[in-house]
Amino acid sequence: MMDEVRLAVDLGLDGFCYDILGTQGTHWNRLLLLLDAAQKVDPGFKIMLMPDMMAELRSKPERLGPAILEVARHPSILRDERDRLVLAPYMANCQSLEWWQAVFADLRKQGVEVKFVPLFQAWWKYADEYAPISDGFSDWGAATVDEVMGGRRTSPQKCHAYGKLWMAPIRPQDFRPKSCVAWEAANTELFRSMWQIAIEGQAEWAQVITWNDYSEASEIAPSTETRRGFYDLTAYYTTWFKDGRAPAIVRDAIYGTYRVQPTDGKPDPARQPKPMKVVGTPSDRIELLAFLTAPGTLEIEVGGKVSRQEAPAGITSFKTPLTAGTPVFRLVRNNAVKLQLTGARAIALDNIVFQDLLYRADGVVAQP
């Protein structure tokens, strides 16, 4: 737990949202460990309570109040400037407005005032009903570029029209083998677009979804397959979000993202009888995302073919079609290779046993 907090602090995050799936047993005990770990590593790093109203609390909602009281006085619990405990329940609409008001009243009797920032699926459906008791709104957010860049793009402005703060969702990708479904993130485009919406919409808070949910492959924490790709990008955009301006690029960096199979790859029906469903417009591309201090040439080499694009100083996304082989990403300047990154996994277009639609990620940064 202390290692997790250190990684997050180094990244520039201010805390974790803890999804409370249960109020006793292993999962609850992990919350207690995390609170203590945060206090030991960095007293300024806070834990936001996010009761999951679709889990245990759906059938046993009476456990919520006592659970909050158990941890309310811990110094690592997130509170606002008025010393109100921040409560951001997932799918708060599972309980009525009146039910929440009764919970707040009971907590108030115990000396706990609540800042209520409910999180919904399709938040606009519930905003009118819950506005009277809410200090802000949030949404789990879409996981495809198509949907994010559609009507959801104006969510910060619509939330502010209610006079509420907006906690913007930020998603890297969402791939669930357990459910045989993948949402099309278009390499890093989903992640970057959601950050831009949060920044341009002047969202007060941003929630990166998620830190370590490996079952839905939405993690940004360094891991075997996404490595430090989304982790590093979070550092850049977190700084931009907090400062209100894009950070200066002081060292060249390149990041490669790609899938190891095409979205329409056919699995072995004897091993995987149910094919994966792709939500959104499929995108079978290899991406080189470059952060450059000066103009340069970007190269993607795969399957014996080299594709090139000239790039100015700043951020450039260069994409090529998915091709069999192991991709190599390069930054070339003045006829010399300045940075090179070889993908950790090879791409196969056929002979697929199980479908694997996870976007791999990795990066390399120039030494100071």
KABELQUI-V56256 format. One record per pair of residues at least 6 apart in sequence whose ideal C-beta (glycine too) atoms are under 7 Angstrom apart, sorted by the first residue. I is the first residue (numbers start at 1). GAP is how many residues later the second one is. D is the distance in whole Angstrom. If there is no record, write none. Layout:
((I & GAP & D) (I & GAP & D))
This chain:
((1 & 32 & 5) (1 & 33 & 5) (1 & 36 & 4) (2 & 35 & 4) (2 & 38 & 6) (2 & 39 & 5) (5 & 32 & 5) (5 & 33 & 5) (5 & 36 & 4) (5 & 37 & 7) (5 & 40 & 6) (6 & 35 & 6) (7 & 214 & 6) (7 & 215 & 7) (8 & 8 & 7) (8 & 203 & 7) (9 & 32 & 7) (9 & 33 & 5) (9 & 36 & 6) (11 & 220 & 7) (11 & 223 & 6) (11 & 224 & 5) (11 & 227 & 7) (12 & 223 & 6) (12 & 226 & 4) (12 & 227 & 6) (13 & 225 & 7) (14 & 31 & 7) (14 & 32 & 7) (15 & 30 & 6) (15 & 31 & 4) (15 & 32 & 6) (15 & 33 & 6) (15 & 63 & 6) (16 & 18 & 7) (16 & 31 & 6) (16 & 195 & 6) (17 & 31 & 5) (17 & 33 & 5) (17 & 71 & 7) (17 & 190 & 6) (18 & 13 & 5) (18 & 16 & 6) (18 & 29 & 5) (18 & 30 & 7) (18 & 31 & 6) (18 & 32 & 6) (19 & 31 & 5) (19 & 33 & 5) (19 & 71 & 6) (20 & 11 & 7) (20 & 29 & 6) (20 & 30 & 6) (20 & 31 & 5) (20 & 32 & 6) (21 & 6 & 5) (21 & 31 & 5) (21 & 34 & 4) (21 & 35 & 6) (22 & 6 & 6) (22 & 33 & 7) (22 & 34 & 5) (23 & 33 & 6) (23 & 40 & 5) (23 & 44 & 4) (34 & 13 & 6) (35 & 12 & 6) (35 & 36 & 6) (35 & 39 & 5) (35 & 41 & 4) (38 & 7 & 5) (38 & 9 & 6) (38 & 38 & 4) (39 & 36 & 6) (39 & 37 & 5) (43 & 32 & 7) (46 & 30 & 6) (46 & 31 & 7) (46 & 32 & 4) (47 & 29 & 5) (47 & 30 & 6) (47 & 31 & 6) (48 & 30 & 4) (48 & 38 & 5) (48 & 40 & 6) (49 & 19 & 7) (49 & 28 & 7) (49 & 38 & 6) (50 & 38 & 5) (50 & 39 & 6) (50 & 40 & 6) (51 & 6 & 6) (51 & 13 & 6) (51 & 38 & 5) (52 & 38 & 5) (53 & 36 & 5) (53 & 37 & 6) (53 & 38 & 5) (53 & 39 & 6) (53 & 41 & 4) (53 & 42 & 6) (54 & 36 & 7) (54 & 37 & 5) (54 & 40 & 6) (57 & 6 & 6) (57 & 7 & 6) (58 & 36 & 6) (61 & 34 & 6) (64 & 39 & 6) (65 & 38 & 6) (65 & 41 & 5) (65 & 42 & 6) (68 & 39 & 6) (68 & 44 & 7) (69 & 41 & 6) (69 & 43 & 7) (71 & 6 & 6) (72 & 13 & 6) (72 & 40 & 5) (77 & 8 & 6) (78 & 8 & 4) (79 & 6 & 6) (79 & 7 & 6) (80 & 6 & 6) (80 & 35 & 5) (84 & 29 & 4) (84 & 30 & 6) (84 & 31 & 4) (85 & 27 & 6) (85 & 28 & 7) (85 & 29 & 6) (85 & 30 & 7) (86 & 29 & 5) (86 & 31 & 6) (87 & 27 & 5) (87 & 28 & 7) (87 & 29 & 6) (88 & 29 & 4) (88 & 30 & 7) (88 & 31 & 6) (88 & 50 & 6) (89 & 29 & 6) (89 & 30 & 7) (90 & 29 & 5) (91 & 29 & 7) (91 & 30 & 7) (92 & 26 & 3) (92 & 27 & 7) (92 & 28 & 7) (92 & 38 & 7) (93 & 27 & 6) (93 & 33 & 5) (97 & 32 & 6) (97 & 33 & 6) (97 & 36 & 6) (100 & 33 & 6) (101 & 32 & 6) (104 & 10 & 5) (107 & 7 & 6) (115 & 20 & 5) (116 & 17 & 6) (116 & 18 & 5) (116 & 19 & 6) (117 & 17 & 7) (117 & 18 & 6) (117 & 19 & 4) (117 & 20 & 7) (117 & 21 & 6) (117 & 50 & 6) (118 & 12 & 6) (118 & 16 & 6) (118 & 19 & 7) (119 & 19 & 4) (119 & 20 & 7) (119 & 21 & 6) (120 & 6 & 5) (120 & 19 & 6) (121 & 19 & 5) (123 & 14 & 5) (123 & 15 & 7) (123 & 16 & 4) (124 & 34 & 7) (127 & 10 & 6) (127 & 35 & 6) (131 & 31 & 5) (134 & 30 & 6) (135 & 29 & 7) (135 & 30 & 7) (136 & 28 & 5) (136 & 29 & 4) (136 & 30 & 6) (136 & 31 & 6) (137 & 22 & 5) (137 & 27 & 5) (137 & 29 & 6) (138 & 29 & 4) (138 & 31 & 7) (138 & 69 & 6) (139 & 16 & 7) (139 & 30 & 6) (140 & 29 & 6) (140 & 69 & 7) (141 & 28 & 3) (141 & 30 & 5) (141 & 53 & 7) (141 & 68 & 6) (142 & 6 & 5) (142 & 10 & 6) (143 & 28 & 5) (143 & 31 & 4) (143 & 40 & 4) (143 & 42 & 7) (143 & 47 & 7) (144 & 39 & 5) (144 & 40 & 5) (144 & 135 & 6) (144 & 136 & 3) (145 & 39 & 7) (145 & 40 & 7) (145 & 41 & 5) (145 & 44 & 5) (145 & 45 & 5) (145 & 48 & 6) (145 & 135 & 7) (146 & 134 & 5) (146 & 135 & 6) (148 & 42 & 6) (148 & 45 & 6) (148 & 46 & 6) (149 & 44 & 6) (153 & 44 & 6) (155 & 11 & 7) (156 & 10 & 5) (156 & 12 & 6) (156 & 41 & 7) (156 & 42 & 7) (156 & 45 & 3) (156 & 46 & 6) (156 & 47 & 5) (157 & 44 & 6) (159 & 7 & 4) (160 & 6 & 6) (165 & 39 & 4) (165 & 40 & 7) (166 & 35 & 7) (166 & 37 & 5) (166 & 38 & 6) (167 & 36 & 7) (167 & 38 & 4) (167 & 39 & 7) (167 & 40 & 5) (168 & 29 & 7) (168 & 30 & 4) (168 & 35 & 4) (168 & 38 & 5) (168 & 39 & 7) (169 & 25 & 7) (169 & 38 & 6) (169 & 40 & 5) (170 & 21 & 7) (170 & 24 & 5) (170 & 25 & 6) (170 & 28 & 7) (170 & 36 & 6) (170 & 37 & 7) (170 & 38 & 5) (170 & 39 & 6) (171 & 19 & 6) (171 & 20 & 7) (171 & 23 & 6) (171 & 38 & 5) (171 & 47 & 6) (172 & 13 & 7) (172 & 19 & 5) (172 & 46 & 6) (172 & 48 & 6) (172 & 58 & 4) (173 & 12 & 4) (173 & 17 & 7) (173 & 44 & 6) (173 & 45 & 6) (173 & 186 & 5) (174 & 9 & 4) (174 & 42 & 6) (174 & 43 & 7) (174 & 44 & 5) (175 & 7 & 4) (175 & 42 & 4) (175 & 182 & 5) (175 & 183 & 5) (176 & 40 & 5) (178 & 37 & 6) (180 & 94 & 5) (180 & 96 & 5) (180 & 97 & 6) (181 & 95 & 7) (181 & 96 & 5) (181 & 98 & 6) (182 & 94 & 6) (182 & 96 & 5) (182 & 175 & 4) (183 & 96 & 5) (183 & 97 & 6) (184 & 94 & 6) (184 & 95 & 7) (184 & 96 & 3) (184 & 97 & 6) (184 & 98 & 6) (184 & 99 & 6) (185 & 174 & 6) (186 & 97 & 5) (187 & 70 & 4) (187 & 98 & 6) (187 & 100 & 4) (187 & 132 & 7) (187 & 172 & 6) (188 & 45 & 7) (188 & 69 & 6) (188 & 99 & 6) (188 & 101 & 5) (191 & 39 & 6) (191 & 42 & 6) (195 & 42 & 4) (195 & 46 & 7) (198 & 8 & 5) (198 & 43 & 6) (199 & 41 & 6) (199 & 42 & 6) (206 & 35 & 6) (208 & 12 & 6) (208 & 26 & 6) (209 & 9 & 6) (210 & 8 & 5) (210 & 9 & 6) (211 & 8 & 7) (211 & 9 & 6) (211 & 10 & 5) (212 & 7 & 5) (212 & 9 & 5) (213 & 6 & 6) (214 & 9 & 7) (217 & 141 & 5) (219 & 7 & 7) (220 & 10 & 4) (220 & 11 & 5) (220 & 14 & 5) (221 & 10 & 7) (222 & 6 & 5) (222 & 9 & 5) (225 & 133 & 6) (225 & 135 & 5) (226 & 134 & 7) (226 & 135 & 4) (227 & 134 & 6) (227 & 135 & 4) (228 & 135 & 6) (229 & 26 & 5) (229 & 28 & 6) (229 & 132 & 3) (229 & 133 & 6) (229 & 134 & 5) (230 & 131 & 6) (232 & 131 & 6) (233 & 22 & 7) (236 & 11 & 6) (239 & 8 & 5) (240 & 6 & 5) (240 & 7 & 6) (249 & 42 & 5) (249 & 43 & 7) (249 & 44 & 5) (249 & 65 & 7) (250 & 43 & 7) (251 & 42 & 7) (251 & 114 & 6) (251 & 115 & 5) (251 & 117 & 6) (252 & 39 & 7) (252 & 40 & 6) (252 & 41 & 6) (252 & 79 & 6) (252 & 86 & 6) (252 & 87 & 6) (252 & 114 & 4) (253 & 38 & 4) (253 & 110 & 6) (253 & 111 & 7) (253 & 112 & 4) (253 & 113 & 7) (254 & 34 & 6) (254 & 36 & 5) (254 & 75 & 6) (254 & 77 & 5) (254 & 85 & 5) (254 & 87 & 6) (254 & 109 & 6) (254 & 110 & 6) (255 & 34 & 4) (255 & 106 & 7) (255 & 108 & 4) (256 & 31 & 7) (256 & 32 & 6) (256 & 71 & 6) (256 & 73 & 4) (256 & 85 & 5) (256 & 87 & 6) (256 & 106 & 6) (257 & 30 & 5) (257 & 102 & 5) (257 & 103 & 7) (257 & 104 & 5) (258 & 28 & 4) (258 & 29 & 7) (258 & 64 & 7) (258 & 69 & 6) (258 & 85 & 7) (258 & 89 & 7) (258 & 101 & 7) (258 & 102 & 6) (259 & 63 & 7) (259 & 98 & 6) (259 & 99 & 7) (259 & 100 & 6) (260 & 85 & 5) (260 & 86 & 7) (260 & 87 & 5) (260 & 88 & 7) (260 & 96 & 6) (260 & 100 & 7) (261 & 87 & 6) (261 & 91 & 6) (261 & 94 & 6) (261 & 95 & 6) (261 & 96 & 7) (262 & 22 & 5) (262 & 60 & 6) (262 & 87 & 6) (263 & 15 & 5) (263 & 19 & 4) (263 & 21 & 6) (263 & 94 & 6) (265 & 87 & 5) (265 & 90 & 6) (266 & 86 & 6) (267 & 8 & 6) (267 & 85 & 5) (267 & 86 & 6) (267 & 87 & 6) (267 & 88 & 5) (268 & 85 & 5) (271 & 82 & 5) (271 & 83 & 6) (272 & 82 & 5) (272 & 83 & 6) (275 & 80 & 7) (276 & 79 & 4) (276 & 81 & 6) (284 & 37 & 7) (284 & 38 & 4) (285 & 34 & 4) (285 & 35 & 7) (285 & 36 & 6) (285 & 37 & 6) (286 & 14 & 6) (286 & 16 & 7) (286 & 33 & 7) (286 & 34 & 5) (286 & 36 & 6) (286 & 41 & 5) (287 & 30 & 6) (287 & 31 & 7) (287 & 32 & 5) (288 & 10 & 5) (288 & 12 & 5) (288 & 30 & 5) (288 & 41 & 5) (289 & 28 & 5) (290 & 8 & 6) (290 & 21 & 6) (290 & 26 & 5) (290 & 28 & 7) (290 & 41 & 6) (291 & 24 & 6) (292 & 19 & 6) (292 & 21 & 5) (292 & 22 & 6) (292 & 24 & 7) (293 & 20 & 6) (294 & 19 & 5) (294 & 39 & 7) (295 & 16 & 7) (295 & 17 & 5) (295 & 18 & 6) (296 & 15 & 6) (296 & 35 & 5) (296 & 36 & 6) (296 & 37 & 4) (296 & 42 & 7) (297 & 11 & 6) (297 & 13 & 6) (297 & 35 & 4) (298 & 10 & 7) (298 & 11 & 5) (298 & 13 & 5) (298 & 18 & 7) (298 & 20 & 5) (298 & 33 & 6) (299 & 7 & 6) (299 & 8 & 7) (299 & 9 & 5) (299 & 31 & 4) (299 & 33 & 6) (300 & 7 & 5) (300 & 18 & 7) (300 & 20 & 5) (300 & 27 & 6) (300 & 29 & 6) (301 & 26 & 7) (301 & 27 & 4) (302 & 21 & 5) (302 & 23 & 4) (302 & 24 & 7) (302 & 25 & 4) (302 & 45 & 7) (303 & 20 & 4) (303 & 21 & 5) (303 & 22 & 4) (305 & 18 & 7) (307 & 13 & 4) (309 & 9 & 4) (311 & 7 & 7) (322 & 25 & 6) (323 & 24 & 7) (324 & 23 & 5) (324 & 24 & 6) (324 & 25 & 5) (325 & 21 & 6) (325 & 22 & 6) (326 & 16 & 7) (326 & 17 & 5) (326 & 20 & 4) (327 & 16 & 4) (327 & 20 & 7) (328 & 12 & 7) (328 & 14 & 5) (329 & 12 & 4) (330 & 7 & 5) (330 & 9 & 7) (330 & 10 & 5) (331 & 7 & 5) (331 & 8 & 4) (332 & 6 & 7) (338 & 28 & 7) (339 & 25 & 5) (339 & 27 & 6) (341 & 21 & 6) (341 & 22 & 7) (341 & 23 & 5) (343 & 17 & 7) (343 & 19 & 7) (344 & 16 & 7) (344 & 18 & 6) (345 & 15 & 6))
